[in-house]
Amino acid sequence: MKLIGIDVGGTFTDIIFTDTTEGTSYIHKVPTTKEDPSIGMVSGVKEICERHGIEPGSLDHVFHGTTIATNAILEHDGAKTGMITTEGYRDILHIGRHQRPQNYSIRQEIPWQDRPLVERRNRMTVRERLVPVKGQAKVETPLDEGQVRQILRDFKEDGVESVIVGLLFSYLNPEHEERVAEIIREEYPEFYITTSSGISPQFREFERFTTAALNGFVGPKVQTYVDQLERRLKEAGIHCDLHIMSSNGGVATAKTVSEKPVLTLLSGPAAGVLGGQWAGNLSGRERLITFDVGGTSADIAIITEHGFGESSARDTWIAGFPVQIPMIDIHTIGAGGGSIAHVDGGGAFQVGPRSAGSYPGPASYGRGGEQPTVTDAHVALGHLDPENFLGGEMKIYPENAAKAIKDLAGQIGLSPEETAEGILTIVNNNMANAIRAKTVQKGYDPRGFSLLALGGAGPMHAVEVAKILGIPEVIIPPHPGITSATGLLTTDLKYDATQTLFLQSGTLDLSLVNTAVSKLELEIRKQLEDAGFSGGEVAVQGFFDCRYIGQGYELRVALPAEPLNADNIEQVWNQFHRFHEREYGHAFEGSPIEIVNVRLTGTGTMPKIRRPSIQPRNDLSDALVKTEKSVFRVQGELRDVDTPFYRREQLPVDTVFNSPCVILQKDTTTIIPPDCKVKLESSGNIIIEVGV
């Protein structure tokens, strides 16, 4: 089958084509068109097809990672949204929970109050009430449908585009929310509709309502983008299915994403983790720190022999807003190749989080950027080859980088070389601190992992970051600059379904639980069937979200494949005790356990990229492009060091050579400072043994 993976980043749009029958793969990068990412995306697909003689109509699948929803939240650029909620609960979205984001700060931004997703004047209440009775919600006050219709008329007059419906206890009984949605479709079908029970049927009103508000806020923009993208693809002669990456590590159909765009809030970074896991498996490595650095941000995730982690309910946030959907556990900081170096208001030398993006970009891009960036620092130190940037398709201007660095050097009283090296030192330590937050602070020793460098800038910084953390090995995958795009070709269609239960281990009704699991499984299988999957293509895995009675948050444990019985339920409890000890350092094995949610994840098997194989090549000298002076810190001093520049595609297999060196390829540049050993494996990965 012929597959295309496309990841749209802040600076570049990355594209990979693979033919799973022949095993051939091609890559391409084009600048991201920020005004409408679908323009650059489709243009890039057409270019890669033209260059390699691929008929666009022969493509079988297009997989896409998008930042449309994420950027809309980060930039607070969404639809004018209205909310219909239960009478007396108008301000849940504003009040939040009793804890503050920063407990001890007397001056802090509270996102849901400082930049609300739904303005208070557009939060309206309706007479209705459901009350929980033995795990179900019974109608106490019927829904006032006339009031709903009047609210909708008011919304229309006020220019509302999107309506969210969040009613109390709808996670137990969605009847009233679904009826409100029906009335909206009857009265104003042009409204974008979100129900909290349809997006996140779980307890915790603030988180459920906020997740629905996020969906409604970004929904019209994402829906328009998906429609435009499908139209542009068809105009380009591409008529295959479009699948879009979700935050849970799977892809979803374009229709699902249009209805539930909140599922894509970590679309691109999630694909990067999957691509990193695939690359690690090529070298037989299971314990990985994925280090995905692009033009504007760095994304860090941990992979162990148990796979990648999923964010817990207490840790799942986007731009300061809680999100109640399954998401890969990824930590993001504002540090990338486009991060701007500057002197802040207090006179401190800082790098990021502001980025030059793709336009105007770093000063060395020659697109009008004048502020010094991380990329400019590398250019000034001779780490990048002006003639072989982006495979020689993009020219960079060292004189522009030198001027930008010199101007900053004048402000801080250092030489240009010291300033450029200082930029890299600051950004590398910022990245190392972010990795510490995901490893040391979580009980993992980073020295027991390999650092897997991804993104266009990851291989430029990975070795120095590994040195800071004592990580012994860095892995550079075959196409690190497009690993997120590659990750899109390694995953499956994936859907989640959840039901809140609130049951205790000591009084557990197994028949009730098995009935809930069966109901969710039917729902999941129906979704996958509608997407074209059946039989052996479908797999379903069940989970409990559990906690000790009295705790505020849960841990997720897997369920056995067969129905629960008196024997295998004990295995579930033991698994929870082990997970709790691993997460918190202790367990209470004699304490009762509460099941909060039952969750099912269903997957539909998709075609995947094949394992690459590198043929033996000649001598290392065949890969040499040139040897030039580059500046590195050696024994505490900045020195000009003779540095060979190699073409990656010409490197010999299984030949160990020493650094310093720079390895060139189209999608990135790998910078390896002195005192390291380097080897290209037959799998396509470069393995770097990090010196101290």
C-alpha positions as CSV (number, residue, x, y, z in Angstrom):
1,M,0.0,0.0,0.0
2,K,1.1,3.6,-0.6
3,L,1.0,5.8,2.5
4,I,1.6,9.5,3.1
5,G,2.4,10.9,6.6
6,I,2.2,14.7,7.1
7,D,3.1,16.6,10.3
8,V,2.5,20.3,10.3
9,G,4.8,22.1,12.7
10,G,5.3,25.7,13.5
11,T,8.2,26.2,11.0
12,F,8.1,23.3,8.6
13,T,5.6,20.8,7.3
14,D,7.2,17.3,7.2
15,I,6.1,14.7,4.7
16,I,7.0,11.0,4.3
17,F,5.9,8.6,1.6
18,T,6.2,4.9,1.9
19,D,5.3,2.0,-0.3
20,T,4.7,-1.0,2.1
21,T,4.9,-3.4,-0.8
22,E,8.3,-2.3,-2.2
23,G,9.7,-1.0,1.1
24,T,10.7,2.3,-0.4
25,S,10.4,5.6,1.4
26,Y,10.9,9.3,0.5
27,I,10.9,12.4,2.6
28,H,10.2,16.1,1.9
29,K,9.9,19.3,3.9
30,V,8.2,22.6,3.0
31,P,7.6,25.8,5.0
32,T,4.4,25.8,6.9
33,T,1.8,28.2,5.5
34,K,0.5,29.6,8.7
35,E,-2.5,31.4,7.1
36,D,-3.8,28.0,6.1
37,P,-1.6,25.0,6.8
38,S,-3.6,22.9,4.3
39,I,-2.1,25.0,1.4
40,G,1.5,24.1,2.2
41,M,0.6,20.5,3.1
42,V,-1.1,19.7,-0.2
43,S,1.6,21.6,-2.1
44,G,4.2,19.4,-0.4
45,V,2.3,16.2,-1.2
46,K,2.1,17.2,-4.9
47,E,5.9,18.0,-4.9
48,I,6.9,14.7,-3.4
49,C,4.7,12.8,-5.9
50,E,6.1,14.8,-8.8
51,R,9.7,14.2,-7.7
52,H,9.4,10.5,-7.4
53,G,7.0,9.7,-10.1
54,I,4.1,8.8,-7.8
55,E,0.6,9.1,-9.2
56,P,-1.5,11.0,-6.5
57,G,-4.5,8.9,-7.3
58,S,-2.6,5.7,-6.3
59,L,-2.2,6.8,-2.7
60,D,-4.2,4.5,-0.3
61,H,-4.0,6.5,2.9
62,V,-3.1,10.0,4.1
63,F,-2.2,10.4,7.8
64,H,-2.0,13.8,9.3
65,G,-0.8,15.4,12.5
66,T,-2.2,18.9,13.1
67,T,-1.7,21.8,15.5
68,I,-4.9,23.7,14.5
69,A,-6.7,22.9,17.7
70,T,-3.6,23.4,19.9
71,N,-2.7,26.8,18.3
72,A,-6.3,28.0,18.7
73,I,-6.1,27.3,22.4
74,L,-2.6,28.7,22.9
75,E,-3.4,31.8,20.9
76,H,-7.0,32.0,22.4
77,D,-8.3,32.3,18.9
78,G,-11.5,30.3,18.7
79,A,-15.2,30.6,18.1
80,K,-17.7,32.8,20.0
81,T,-19.1,30.1,22.2
82,G,-22.3,29.9,24.3
83,M,-23.0,27.4,27.1
84,I,-26.3,25.9,28.4
85,T,-26.0,24.5,31.9
86,T,-28.1,23.5,34.9
87,E,-29.9,26.3,36.8
88,G,-27.7,27.5,39.6
89,Y,-24.4,26.3,38.1
90,R,-23.6,29.1,35.7
91,D,-20.1,29.8,37.1
92,I,-18.5,26.3,37.3
93,L,-16.3,27.2,34.4
94,H,-15.1,30.3,36.2
95,I,-14.8,29.0,39.8
96,G,-12.9,25.8,39.0
97,R,-11.6,23.9,42.0
98,H,-10.6,25.1,45.4
99,Q,-6.8,24.8,44.7
100,R,-5.0,27.5,42.8
101,P,-2.6,26.6,39.9
102,Q,0.3,28.0,42.0
103,N,-0.4,27.5,45.6
104,Y,1.9,30.1,47.1
105,S,1.8,32.9,44.4
106,I,-0.1,36.1,45.3
107,R,0.1,37.2,41.7
108,Q,-0.8,34.5,39.1
109,E,-2.7,34.0,36.0
110,I,-5.7,31.7,36.3
111,P,-6.5,30.8,32.6
112,W,-10.2,30.0,33.0
113,Q,-10.7,33.3,34.7
114,D,-8.3,35.5,32.8
115,R,-9.1,34.2,29.3
116,P,-12.4,32.4,29.5
117,L,-13.5,30.0,26.8
118,V,-17.1,31.1,27.3
119,E,-17.8,34.7,28.4
120,R,-20.2,34.9,31.4
121,R,-22.8,36.7,29.4
122,N,-22.9,33.7,27.1
123,R,-23.2,31.1,29.9
124,M,-27.0,30.5,30.3
125,T,-28.9,28.2,32.7
126,V,-32.0,26.1,32.1
127,R,-34.4,24.5,34.5
128,E,-33.7,20.8,34.7
129,R,-32.2,18.4,37.2
130,L,-31.0,14.8,37.3
131,V,-30.1,13.2,40.7
132,P,-27.8,10.2,41.2
133,V,-29.5,7.1,42.6
134,K,-27.5,3.9,43.0
135,G,-25.1,4.6,40.1
136,Q,-27.8,6.1,37.8
137,A,-29.3,9.5,37.3
138,K,-33.1,9.9,37.6
139,V,-35.1,12.9,36.4
140,E,-36.1,15.1,39.3
141,T,-36.9,18.3,37.3
142,P,-37.9,17.9,33.6
143,L,-36.0,19.9,31.0
144,D,-37.7,23.2,30.2
145,E,-37.6,23.1,26.4
146,G,-39.2,26.5,25.9
147,Q,-36.4,28.0,28.0
148,V,-33.8,26.3,25.8
149,R,-35.4,27.7,22.7
150,Q,-35.3,31.2,24.1
151,I,-31.7,30.9,25.1
152,L,-30.9,29.8,21.5
153,R,-32.6,32.8,20.1
154,D,-30.6,35.0,22.4
155,F,-27.4,33.3,21.3
156,K,-28.2,33.8,17.6
157,E,-28.8,37.5,18.1
158,D,-25.5,37.8,20.0
159,G,-23.5,36.2,17.2
160,V,-22.7,32.9,19.0
161,E,-21.2,30.3,16.6
162,S,-20.7,27.3,18.9
163,V,-22.9,26.0,21.7
164,I,-21.8,23.6,24.5
165,V,-24.2,21.7,26.7
166,G,-23.0,20.8,30.2
167,L,-25.6,19.6,32.6
168,L,-25.2,18.0,36.0
169,F,-24.8,14.2,36.2
170,S,-25.0,13.8,32.4
171,Y,-22.2,11.3,32.6
172,L,-24.7,9.0,34.3
173,N,-27.6,9.9,32.1
174,P,-27.2,11.9,28.9
175,E,-30.9,12.2,28.2
176,H,-31.3,15.9,28.9
177,E,-28.1,16.9,27.1
178,E,-29.0,14.9,24.0
179,R,-32.5,16.5,24.0
180,V,-30.9,20.0,24.1
181,A,-28.7,19.0,21.2
182,E,-31.8,17.9,19.2
183,I,-33.5,21.2,19.9
184,I,-30.4,23.1,18.7
185,R,-30.4,21.1,15.4
186,E,-34.1,21.8,15.0
187,E,-33.8,25.6,15.6
188,Y,-30.3,26.6,14.4
189,P,-28.5,23.7,12.6
190,E,-25.7,26.1,11.8
191,F,-24.5,26.1,15.4
192,Y,-21.5,23.9,16.2
193,I,-22.8,21.6,19.0
194,T,-20.9,19.9,21.8
195,T,-22.3,17.9,24.7
196,S,-20.2,17.2,27.7
197,S,-21.5,13.6,27.8
198,G,-20.6,13.1,24.2
199,I,-17.0,14.4,24.7
200,S,-16.2,13.2,28.2
201,P,-18.8,11.1,30.1
202,Q,-16.9,11.2,33.4
203,F,-17.5,12.8,36.8
204,R,-15.8,16.1,37.8
205,E,-18.1,18.8,36.5
206,F,-15.3,21.5,36.1
207,E,-13.0,19.2,34.0
208,R,-15.9,17.8,32.0
209,F,-17.4,21.2,31.2
210,T,-14.0,22.7,30.4
211,T,-13.2,19.8,28.0
212,A,-16.5,20.4,26.3
213,A,-15.8,24.2,26.2
214,L,-12.4,23.5,24.6
215,N,-14.1,21.4,22.0
216,G,-16.7,24.0,21.3
217,F,-14.1,26.8,21.2
218,V,-11.9,25.2,18.6
219,G,-14.6,23.2,16.8
220,P,-15.7,25.5,14.0
221,K,-12.0,26.3,13.1
222,V,-11.0,22.7,13.0
223,Q,-14.1,21.7,11.1
224,T,-13.4,24.3,8.5
225,Y,-9.8,23.3,8.3
226,V,-10.6,19.6,7.8
227,D,-13.2,20.4,5.1
228,Q,-10.7,22.6,3.3
229,L,-8.0,20.0,3.5
230,E,-10.2,17.2,2.1
231,R,-11.3,19.6,-0.7
232,R,-7.7,20.5,-1.6
233,L,-6.6,16.8,-1.5
234,K,-9.4,15.9,-3.9
235,E,-8.5,18.8,-6.2
236,A,-5.0,17.5,-6.2
237,G,-6.3,14.1,-7.4
238,I,-6.0,12.4,-4.0
239,H,-9.2,10.6,-3.2
240,C,-8.1,8.2,-0.4
241,D,-9.1,8.3,3.3
242,L,-7.8,11.0,5.5
243,H,-6.9,10.0,9.1
244,I,-5.8,12.5,11.7
245,M,-3.6,11.9,14.7
246,S,-5.2,11.9,18.2
247,S,-3.7,12.7,21.5
248,N,-4.1,9.1,22.7
249,G,-1.5,7.7,20.3
250,G,-4.0,6.5,17.6
251,V,-5.5,8.1,14.5
252,A,-9.2,9.0,13.9
253,T,-11.3,9.6,10.9
254,A,-11.7,13.1,9.6
255,K,-15.4,12.9,10.5
256,T,-14.6,12.0,14.1
257,V,-12.0,14.9,14.4
258,S,-14.5,17.4,13.0
259,E,-17.0,16.4,15.7
260,K,-14.4,16.0,18.5
261,P,-11.4,18.2,17.7
262,V,-10.4,18.3,21.4
263,L,-9.0,14.8,20.7
264,T,-6.2,16.3,18.6
265,L,-4.7,18.7,21.2
266,L,-1.5,16.8,21.3
267,S,-1.7,15.5,17.7
268,G,1.8,16.2,16.4
269,P,3.8,15.5,19.7
270,A,1.9,12.2,20.1
271,A,3.0,11.1,16.6
272,G,6.6,12.0,17.6
273,V,6.5,9.7,20.6
274,L,5.2,6.9,18.3
275,G,7.9,7.6,15.8
276,G,10.5,7.5,18.6
277,Q,9.2,4.2,19.9
278,W,9.4,2.7,16.4
279,A,13.0,4.0,15.9
280,G,14.1,2.7,19.3
281,N,12.7,-0.7,18.4
282,L,14.9,-0.7,15.3
283,S,17.9,-0.9,17.7
284,G,16.3,-3.1,20.3
285,R,16.0,-0.3,22.8
286,E,12.9,-0.2,25.1
287,R,13.9,2.4,27.6
288,L,13.9,5.7,25.8
289,I,13.6,9.4,26.4
290,T,12.1,10.9,23.3
291,F,13.6,14.4,22.7
292,D,11.6,16.1,20.0
293,V,12.8,19.6,19.2
294,G,11.4,21.7,16.4
295,G,11.4,25.4,15.6
296,T,9.3,26.6,18.6
297,S,9.1,23.9,21.2
298,A,10.7,20.8,22.7
299,D,8.5,17.8,23.6
300,I,9.8,15.2,26.1
301,A,8.2,11.8,26.8
302,I,9.3,8.6,28.5
303,I,9.1,5.1,27.0
304,T,9.8,2.0,29.1
305,E,9.5,-1.7,28.5
306,H,5.8,-1.1,29.4
307,G,5.3,1.4,26.5
308,F,4.6,5.1,26.7
309,G,2.8,6.6,29.6
310,E,-0.6,8.3,29.6
311,S,-1.3,11.5,31.5
312,S,-3.3,11.1,34.7
313,A,-6.4,13.1,35.4
314,R,-4.4,15.5,37.6
315,D,-1.7,16.1,34.9
316,T,-3.7,16.6,31.7
317,W,-3.6,20.3,30.8
318,I,-3.4,22.4,27.7
319,A,-2.5,26.1,28.0
320,G,-3.5,25.9,31.7
321,F,-6.9,24.4,31.1
322,P,-7.7,20.9,32.4
323,V,-8.6,18.3,29.7
324,Q,-10.5,15.1,30.4
325,I,-9.4,13.0,27.5
326,P,-6.8,10.2,27.0
327,M,-3.4,11.8,26.2
328,I,0.1,10.5,25.9
329,D,2.2,11.9,28.8
330,I,4.3,14.6,27.1
331,H,6.1,17.6,28.7
332,T,6.5,20.6,26.4
333,I,8.7,23.7,26.9
334,G,9.2,26.7,24.7
335,A,12.7,25.8,23.4
336,G,13.6,25.2,19.7
337,G,15.7,26.2,16.8
338,G,13.7,29.4,16.4
339,S,13.8,30.4,20.1
340,I,14.9,34.0,20.4
341,A,17.8,35.0,22.7
342,H,17.3,38.3,24.5
343,V,18.0,40.3,27.6
344,D,14.9,40.5,29.8
345,G,13.6,43.5,31.8
346,G,15.7,42.5,34.7
347,G,18.9,42.3,32.7
348,A,19.1,38.5,32.6
349,F,20.3,36.7,29.5
350,Q,17.3,34.5,28.3
351,V,16.5,32.1,25.4
352,G,12.8,31.6,24.5
353,P,10.0,31.0,24.9
354,R,9.3,33.4,22.1
355,S,10.2,32.0,18.7
356,A,10.9,33.5,15.3
357,G,8.8,30.8,13.6
358,S,9.2,30.1,9.9
359,Y,8.5,33.7,8.9
360,P,10.5,35.8,9.4
361,G,12.4,33.0,11.0
362,P,16.0,33.2,12.3
363,A,18.2,36.0,11.0
364,S,20.2,33.5,9.0
365,Y,17.2,32.5,7.0
366,G,17.3,35.9,5.2
367,R,13.6,36.5,5.5
368,G,13.7,39.7,7.4
369,G,14.4,38.2,10.9
370,E,16.9,40.3,12.9
371,Q,16.7,38.8,16.4
372,P,19.3,36.2,17.3
373,T,18.0,32.6,17.6
374,V,19.3,29.2,18.6
375,T,19.8,28.4,14.9
376,D,21.8,31.6,14.4
377,A,24.1,30.6,17.3
378,H,24.8,27.3,15.5
379,V,25.5,29.1,12.3
380,A,27.8,31.6,14.0
381,L,29.8,28.7,15.6
382,G,30.2,26.9,12.3
383,H,28.0,24.0,13.2
384,L,25.8,24.2,10.1
385,D,26.8,24.1,6.4
386,P,25.3,27.1,4.5
387,E,25.5,25.1,1.3
388,N,23.8,22.0,2.6
389,F,20.9,23.3,4.7
390,L,17.6,21.4,4.0
391,G,19.5,19.2,1.6
392,G,20.8,22.3,-0.2
393,E,17.2,23.4,-1.0
394,M,17.3,26.4,1.4
395,K,20.1,29.0,1.6
396,I,21.2,30.4,4.9
397,Y,23.2,33.6,5.4
398,P,26.0,33.4,8.0
399,E,26.6,37.1,7.8
400,N,23.1,37.8,9.0
401,A,23.5,35.4,12.0
402,A,26.9,37.0,12.8
403,K,25.3,40.5,12.9
404,A,22.4,39.3,15.1
405,I,24.8,37.6,17.5
406,K,27.1,40.6,17.6
407,D,24.3,43.0,18.4
408,L,23.3,40.8,21.4
409,A,26.9,40.4,22.5
410,G,27.2,44.2,22.7
411,Q,24.2,44.2,25.2
412,I,25.7,41.6,27.6
413,G,29.4,42.4,27.3
414,L,30.6,39.1,25.8
415,S,32.4,38.2,22.6
416,P,30.2,37.0,19.7
417,E,31.6,33.4,20.2
418,E,30.9,33.5,23.9
419,T,27.4,34.9,23.3
420,A,26.6,32.2,20.7
421,E,27.9,29.4,22.9
422,G,26.0,31.0,25.8
423,I,22.7,30.8,23.8
424,L,23.3,27.0,23.3
425,T,24.3,26.5,27.0
426,I,21.1,28.2,28.2
427,V,18.7,26.3,25.9
428,N,20.5,23.0,26.5
429,N,20.1,23.4,30.2
430,N,16.5,24.4,29.8
431,M,15.9,21.2,27.9
432,A,17.8,19.1,30.4
433,N,15.7,20.5,33.2
434,A,12.6,19.5,31.3
435,I,13.9,16.0,31.0
436,R,14.7,15.9,34.8
437,A,11.0,16.9,35.4
438,K,9.9,13.7,33.5
439,T,12.6,11.4,34.9
440,V,14.2,12.3,38.2
441,Q,11.1,13.9,39.6
442,K,9.1,10.7,38.6
443,G,11.6,8.3,40.1
444,Y,13.4,7.4,36.9
445,D,17.2,7.6,36.5
446,P,17.9,9.1,33.1
447,R,21.3,7.4,33.0
448,G,19.4,4.1,32.4
449,F,17.8,5.4,29.2
450,S,18.8,6.2,25.7
451,L,18.1,9.7,24.5
452,L,16.3,9.5,21.1
453,A,16.7,12.7,19.2
454,L,13.8,13.8,17.0
455,G,12.7,16.9,15.1
456,G,14.7,19.2,13.0
457,A,16.6,20.5,16.0
458,G,16.8,17.5,18.3
459,P,20.0,16.0,16.8
460,M,21.6,19.5,17.0
461,H,21.3,19.4,20.8
462,A,20.9,15.8,21.9
463,V,24.6,15.0,22.7
464,E,25.1,18.1,24.8
465,V,21.9,17.5,26.7
466,A,22.9,13.9,27.3
467,K,26.2,15.1,28.7
468,I,24.4,17.3,31.2
469,L,22.2,14.5,32.4
470,G,24.8,11.7,32.2
471,I,22.9,9.7,29.6
472,P,25.3,7.3,28.0
473,E,23.8,6.9,24.5
474,V,22.1,9.1,21.9
475,I,20.1,7.5,19.0
476,I,19.5,9.5,15.8
477,P,16.7,7.7,13.8
478,P,16.8,7.4,10.0
479,H,14.7,10.6,9.4
480,P,14.8,12.5,12.7
481,G,13.4,15.7,11.3
482,I,10.3,14.0,10.2
483,T,9.9,11.5,13.0
484,S,6.4,12.8,13.8
485,A,5.4,12.2,10.2
486,T,7.0,8.8,10.4
487,G,5.1,8.0,13.6
488,L,1.8,8.6,11.8
489,L,2.7,5.5,9.7
490,T,3.3,3.3,12.7
491,T,0.0,3.5,14.5
492,D,-3.6,2.3,14.3
493,L,-7.1,3.8,14.4
494,K,-7.9,4.2,18.1
495,Y,-11.0,5.1,20.0
496,D,-11.8,5.3,23.7
497,A,-15.1,4.9,25.6
498,T,-15.6,5.6,29.3
499,Q,-18.2,5.1,32.0
500,T,-18.1,6.4,35.6
501,L,-19.1,3.7,38.1
502,F,-18.0,4.4,41.7
503,L,-17.8,0.8,43.0
504,Q,-15.7,-0.6,45.8
505,S,-13.6,-3.7,45.9
506,G,-15.2,-5.1,49.0
507,T,-18.8,-5.0,47.7
508,L,-18.1,-5.3,44.0
509,D,-21.0,-6.6,41.8
510,L,-19.0,-8.4,39.0
511,S,-22.1,-8.8,36.8
512,L,-22.7,-5.0,36.9
513,V,-19.1,-4.4,35.9
514,N,-19.2,-7.0,33.1
515,T,-22.4,-5.5,31.8
516,A,-20.8,-2.0,31.7
517,V,-17.7,-3.5,29.9
518,S,-19.9,-5.3,27.3
519,K,-21.9,-2.1,26.6
520,L,-18.8,-0.1,26.0
521,E,-17.3,-2.8,23.9
522,L,-20.4,-2.8,21.6
523,E,-20.0,1.0,21.3
524,I,-16.3,0.8,20.4
525,R,-16.8,-2.0,17.9
526,K,-19.6,0.0,16.3
527,Q,-17.3,3.0,15.9
528,L,-14.6,0.8,14.3
529,E,-17.1,-0.9,12.1
530,D,-18.4,2.5,10.8
531,A,-14.7,3.3,10.0
532,G,-14.4,0.1,7.9
533,F,-12.8,-2.3,10.4
534,S,-14.0,-5.8,11.4
535,G,-12.9,-9.2,12.6
536,G,-9.2,-9.7,13.2
537,E,-8.5,-6.0,12.4
538,V,-10.2,-5.0,15.7
539,A,-8.7,-5.3,19.2
540,V,-10.3,-4.1,22.4
541,Q,-8.6,-3.6,25.8
542,G,-10.3,-2.7,29.0
543,F,-9.1,-0.6,32.0
544,F,-10.1,0.5,35.4
545,D,-9.4,3.9,36.8
546,C,-8.8,3.1,40.5
547,R,-7.9,4.7,43.7
548,Y,-7.8,3.9,47.4
549,I,-11.0,5.2,49.1
550,G,-10.5,8.8,50.1
551,Q,-7.9,9.6,47.4
552,G,-8.5,12.4,45.0
553,Y,-7.0,10.9,41.8
554,E,-6.8,7.6,40.0
555,L,-4.3,5.2,38.4
556,R,-5.1,3.1,35.4
557,V,-4.9,-0.7,35.5
558,A,-5.5,-3.1,32.6
559,L,-8.3,-5.7,32.7
560,P,-8.0,-9.3,31.6
561,A,-9.4,-10.2,28.2
562,E,-12.0,-12.6,29.6
563,P,-15.0,-11.4,31.8
564,L,-14.1,-10.6,35.4
565,N,-14.5,-13.3,38.0
566,A,-13.5,-14.0,41.6
567,D,-10.0,-15.1,40.6
568,N,-8.9,-12.6,38.0
569,I,-10.3,-9.6,39.9
570,E,-7.7,-10.3,42.5
571,Q,-5.0,-9.9,39.8
572,V,-6.4,-6.5,39.0
573,W,-6.2,-5.4,42.7
574,N,-2.6,-6.6,42.9
575,Q,-1.7,-4.8,39.8
576,F,-3.1,-1.6,41.2
577,H,-1.1,-2.0,44.4
578,R,2.1,-2.4,42.3
579,F,1.3,0.6,40.2
580,H,0.6,2.7,43.3
581,E,3.9,1.7,44.8
582,R,5.8,2.5,41.6
583,E,4.1,5.9,41.3
584,Y,4.2,7.0,44.9
585,G,6.7,4.8,46.6
586,H,4.2,3.0,48.8
587,A,1.0,0.9,48.7
588,F,-1.8,0.1,51.2
589,E,-2.5,-3.5,50.3
590,G,-5.1,-4.0,53.1
591,S,-7.1,-0.9,52.1
592,P,-10.2,-1.1,49.9
593,I,-10.0,0.1,46.3
594,E,-12.6,2.2,44.5
595,I,-13.3,1.8,40.8
596,V,-14.0,5.3,39.5
597,N,-14.2,4.6,35.7
598,V,-14.2,1.7,33.4
599,R,-12.5,2.5,30.1
600,L,-12.2,0.6,26.9
601,T,-9.7,1.3,24.1
602,G,-10.4,-0.1,20.7
603,T,-8.0,-0.3,17.8
604,G,-8.4,-1.0,14.1
605,T,-5.2,-2.2,12.4
606,M,-3.8,0.2,9.8
607,P,-1.0,-0.5,7.3
608,K,2.4,0.5,8.6
609,I,5.9,1.6,7.4
610,R,8.3,-1.2,7.0
611,R,11.6,-1.6,8.8
612,P,14.4,0.1,6.8
613,S,17.6,-1.7,5.9
614,I,20.8,0.0,5.0
615,Q,23.1,-1.7,2.4
616,P,26.8,-1.9,3.1
617,R,28.8,1.0,1.8
618,N,32.4,1.9,1.2
619,D,34.9,3.9,3.3
620,L,34.1,6.8,5.6
621,S,36.0,9.1,3.3
622,D,33.3,8.6,0.7
623,A,30.9,10.4,3.0
624,L,33.2,13.4,3.7
625,V,31.9,16.7,2.3
626,K,34.5,19.0,3.8
627,T,36.5,19.7,6.9
628,E,36.2,23.1,8.5
629,K,36.8,24.9,11.8
630,S,33.9,24.8,14.2
631,V,33.7,26.2,17.7
632,F,33.2,23.7,20.6
633,R,34.0,23.9,24.3
634,V,37.0,21.7,25.0
635,Q,38.3,21.2,28.6
636,G,36.4,24.3,29.6
637,E,37.6,26.6,26.8
638,L,36.1,27.6,23.5
639,R,38.3,26.4,20.7
640,D,38.3,26.2,16.9
641,V,38.3,22.5,16.1
642,D,38.8,20.8,12.7
643,T,35.4,19.3,12.1
644,P,34.5,16.9,9.3
645,F,31.1,17.2,7.7
646,Y,29.7,13.9,6.4
647,R,26.7,13.0,4.3
648,R,24.5,10.6,6.2
649,E,23.4,8.7,3.1
650,Q,27.1,7.9,2.3
651,L,28.2,6.7,5.8
652,P,29.5,3.1,6.0
653,V,27.5,0.7,8.1
654,D,28.9,-0.6,11.4
655,T,32.0,1.6,11.2
656,V,32.9,3.3,14.4
657,F,34.4,6.8,14.1
658,N,35.2,9.7,16.4
659,S,33.8,13.1,16.9
660,P,33.7,16.1,16.6
661,C,31.8,15.8,13.4
662,V,28.7,17.1,11.7
663,I,26.3,14.7,9.9
664,L,24.2,16.3,7.1
665,Q,20.9,15.1,5.8
666,K,17.9,16.8,4.3
667,D,15.6,16.9,7.3
668,T,18.2,17.8,10.0
669,T,21.8,18.3,11.0
670,T,23.4,16.1,13.7
671,I,26.0,18.0,15.7
672,I,28.4,15.8,17.7
673,P,30.9,17.6,19.9
674,P,34.3,16.1,20.8
675,D,34.9,12.9,22.8
676,C,32.1,10.7,21.4
677,K,32.1,7.6,19.3
678,V,29.7,7.3,16.4
679,K,28.3,4.3,14.4
680,L,25.6,3.9,11.7
681,E,23.6,0.6,12.2
682,S,22.2,-1.5,9.4
683,S,18.8,-0.6,10.9
684,G,19.4,3.0,9.8
685,N,19.9,4.5,13.3
686,I,23.0,6.4,14.2
687,I,24.2,5.3,17.7
688,I,26.4,7.9,19.6
689,E,28.3,6.8,22.6
690,V,28.5,10.0,24.6
691,G,31.8,11.1,26.1
692,V,32.0,12.9,29.5
